[in-house]
C-alpha cells in the first residue's frame, strides 16, 4: 500500500465506532437526490472530527451545476 493510502486508512479507527450511528441518522432522515446538504455536512463533520482535512462546499448539489 502507498504511504498516502496508509495515512488515509490510519484514521479509520477514529470514526468506525460512530459509523453505525451516522448510518442510522442518515437513513432516518433521507434527502432528495442532489439535495443532500445535511448528509454532506454530517460526513464532513465526522471526517474532520477524526482528524482528516476536509474541503467543504467544493461540489454542487444541483444537476445543472455539475
C-alpha positions as CSV (number, residue, x, y, z in Angstrom):
1,X,0.0,0.0,0.0
2,X,1.2,3.5,-0.7
3,X,2.2,5.9,2.0
4,X,-0.9,8.1,1.1
5,X,-3.2,5.1,1.4
6,X,-1.7,4.1,4.8
7,X,-2.1,7.7,6.0
8,X,-5.7,7.8,4.9
9,X,-6.6,4.4,6.4
10,X,-4.8,5.1,9.6
11,X,-7.6,7.5,10.7
12,X,-10.4,4.9,10.3
13,X,-10.1,3.8,13.9
14,X,-11.2,7.3,14.9
15,X,-14.5,7.0,13.0
16,X,-15.6,3.4,13.0
17,X,-17.3,3.5,16.4
18,X,-19.6,6.2,15.1
19,X,-20.3,4.9,11.7
20,X,-23.3,2.8,12.7
21,X,-24.9,5.8,14.5
22,X,-24.2,8.0,11.5
23,X,-25.7,5.5,9.1
24,X,-28.9,5.2,11.2
25,X,-29.1,9.0,11.4
26,X,-28.8,9.5,7.6
27,X,-31.2,6.6,6.9
28,X,-33.8,8.0,9.3
29,X,-33.7,11.4,7.5
30,X,-33.5,10.8,3.8
31,X,-32.8,13.7,1.5
32,X,-33.8,14.1,-2.2
33,X,-31.2,13.3,-4.8
34,X,-28.8,16.1,-5.5
35,X,-30.0,18.0,-2.3
36,X,-28.0,16.1,0.3
37,X,-26.9,19.2,2.2
38,X,-27.4,17.7,5.7
39,X,-25.8,14.4,4.7
40,X,-22.7,16.2,3.3
41,X,-22.4,18.2,6.4
42,X,-22.6,15.2,8.6
43,X,-19.9,13.4,6.6
44,X,-17.6,16.4,6.6
45,X,-18.0,16.8,10.4
46,X,-17.3,13.1,11.1
47,X,-14.2,13.1,8.9
48,X,-13.0,16.4,10.4
49,X,-13.5,15.2,13.9
50,X,-11.5,12.1,13.1
51,X,-8.6,14.3,12.1
52,X,-8.9,14.5,8.3
53,X,-8.6,17.7,6.4
54,X,-12.0,18.4,4.8
55,X,-12.7,20.8,2.0
56,X,-16.4,21.8,2.1
57,X,-18.7,23.3,-0.5
58,X,-16.4,22.4,-3.4
59,X,-19.1,20.4,-5.3
60,X,-22.6,21.1,-6.4
61,X,-25.9,19.6,-5.3
62,X,-27.8,20.5,-8.4
63,X,-27.6,18.6,-11.6
64,X,-27.3,21.7,-13.8
65,X,-24.2,22.9,-11.9
66,X,-22.3,19.6,-12.3
